[in-house]
Amino acid sequence: MIETILPASVRSAQSFSDRLDISLFPQEQAVIERAVDKRRAEFTTVRALARDALAAIGQSPVPLLPDERGAPGWPAGVVGSMTHCAGYRAAAVARVSECTAVGIDAEPNDALPEGVLETISLPEELPLLAQLPDADGTSWDRLLFSAKESVYKVWYPLARRWLGFQDARVSFSPDGTFTASILVPAPRVHGEPLTTLNGRWAADAQHVMTAITLERPAG
């Protein structure tokens, strides 16, 4: 499913259950040495998927270690993103010669817990969500959360600083696209300030997911 919202320059792998069929590198194992079983399974599964995606672009397995904010470190010459939620895990990677950044996120297709929408949204986003069609069963509030997670996953490797939920304004189109406007000073990417991010979204009965890819300009 994730591949439907990613361009051909990005390779991905997904799973609807845990993937424990790899041996972690010692450095990776050290990260989860004291983690609970659920965390260990998530950590191992997304790295198994990342290895599959990396293999698709000719990259051998390497340790993928989280930094101080939890963002995974990728091999030189590679950008990527990981996501995991109940019943779904995925990883996506691309060569830096083709993409500057990739951000993906998946969430359960259920309404956010009470009070969370008010925490993650801007006042002007709420009327936009209310105007979206409800016949298809998409939990738009959860999709908003997912989109802002994807925004952050693109933003952080480029800016190397925090971006809060209310630092980006997101608007969705029923055609499977969305736009995020960055409301704080932004780094320059491809010669321009990173003030707008364009993404794609998808949903089925179980999950919603979002993806943003910054492809390098041709030439």
N, C-alpha and C positions, 0 to 999 in steps of 0.2 A: 504493500500500500504506500509506503513512504516514497518509493521510486516514482510514483505518479506525480509527485509535486516537486521533483528534483530535475534539473536539466541533465543532458547526456554527459556533461563534463564531470558530474558527481556520481560516484559509485556508492552503493549502499547495501546493507544487509539487515534483515529483521528477523525476529523470532517472537512467537506467542507463548513461549515457555522458556524455562531456564536452560542455558547452554553451559554445561559443566564439563565439556569434553576437551578442554585445553589445560595445560599446565601453566600457571602464571609464572612470570619471571620472579626471581627472588625479591627484586625491588617492589614489584606489584604486591606480592604476598605480604610484604612487611606493612603495606598500607592498611590491609584489612586483618592483620594478625589478631586484633582484639574485637573485631566486628561481630555482630550477631549474624546468624545464618542468612537471614533475608538480605542484609547488606552484602554479605559475601557472594551470594548468588547473583545479585544485580551487577555487582562489580565485575565478576567473572564473565557473566553473559555478555555484557556490552563490549568487553575486550575480545571475547571470541568473535563477535560480530565485526568489530573493528578490524581484526586480523583478516577476516574474509574480505571486507571492503578494501583494505590495503593491498591484499593479494591481487585484486582486480585491476589495480593500477601499477602492479609490478613491484610492490614494496614488501620486503621481508618483515616478519614479526619483530617488534621491538617493545621494550617496556613503555607503557602509556601511563604516566604518573600524573596525578592531580596536583595543581599548584595550590597556593595558599587560599584561593577562593573555590577550589574544587574543579576548575577547568582542566580537562585532560591536555597533557603535553603531547604533541604530534612529532613525528620524525621531521628532520629538515626537508624542506621542499614540499610539505604536505599541510593542508588545513583540513579540519574535520569537526564533527560534533557527535555527541552521543545523547541518547534519551532512554529512560525506562519509567514505566508505570505499571500498574496492575494489569497483567495479561499481555504486555507488549514491551519489547526492547528493540532498539535500532541504533545503527551507527552509519555515518556518511562521511566520505572523504573525497578530496580532490587534490590535484597537483597545483602548487602555487603559480605555476606557469599559466594555468587556466582560470583559477579562482583566487580571490583575495580572502574570502571568509565564507563559512557555511554555518548555519544554525538550524537545528531541528528540535522539535519537541512533540511529544505525544502525551495525551491525558485521557482518562476515562470520559466517555460521553455521558456525563452526569452533571447535574447542577452543582455549582460550587457550594461548599458549606455556608451556612448562614453567616452573613457579615463579611465574607471574604471579598465579594464583588466590590463593596464600598471601599475596601482597603486597596485594591489593585487598580481601580478605574478612576478616570477623570470625570467630572460632572458632565462634560459635553459628550462623552462616549456613551452614556446610558441611554439617551434618546435614540442614538444610532442603533444600538443593540435592539431596542424595542421595535424598530421599524423592520427588522429582518424577519423573513418568513419562518414560522414555527411548524409548518406542516411536515418538514423533512426530518424532524426529530433531533436536529443539531442543538446541543447545549451551547448557545452563543456566549454565555458568561464564561464557561470553561474554555471555549475557543479563544476568548480574549486573553485569558491567563496563559494559554499555550503560546499565542502570538508574542506576548511580551517576554516569555521565556526565550523564544527564538531570537527576538530582537537583542536581548542581553547576550546570547551566545555568539552573535555576530559582533556586537559592540565591544565586548570586553577584550578579546585578543587584539583589537585595533587600538582602542583607547587606553587599555590597561587601567581602567578605573571603573568604579561602581556606576550602574545606571538603575535607578529605582523604577518601580512599576508606574509611577506617575510622571516619569521623565520622558515618556513616549506616548503619543496619542495614536490610537489604532482605529482604522475604519475598515470594515469588511464589505466585500461584494458577494452576492449569492453565486457568482460565476466561479468561485474558488480562488479568488485573489484577495489580498489585503494590502494596505499601505500603513506604514508607521512613520509618524513625524517625530523627530528627535527634538526635545524642547530645552536642551542644555547645550552648552558649547561642545562642538563635535570635532573630532580629528579630520584631517583631510585624507581622502581616499580617491585615487585616480585623478588627483588634481583638484578635487572639489570637496567642500565640507560634507561630512556624512550626516546630512540633515533629513534625508528621506530614505526609507528602506521599503522595498517592494517584495512581498512574499506570496506564497500559495498555501492553501489549506485543503484538507480533505476530512471526511467523516464517514463512519459507518455506525452500525448499531452499538458497537462497543467502545470505539475510540474516536477522538478528534486529534488531528495532528497538523502542525504548521512547519514551514520551511522557508528560509531566506538564503539565497545564494548571491554573493557578489562576484559575478564573472568579470574577468579582465576584459577591457575593451579590445576589440580586434585591431591588430596592427600596433 
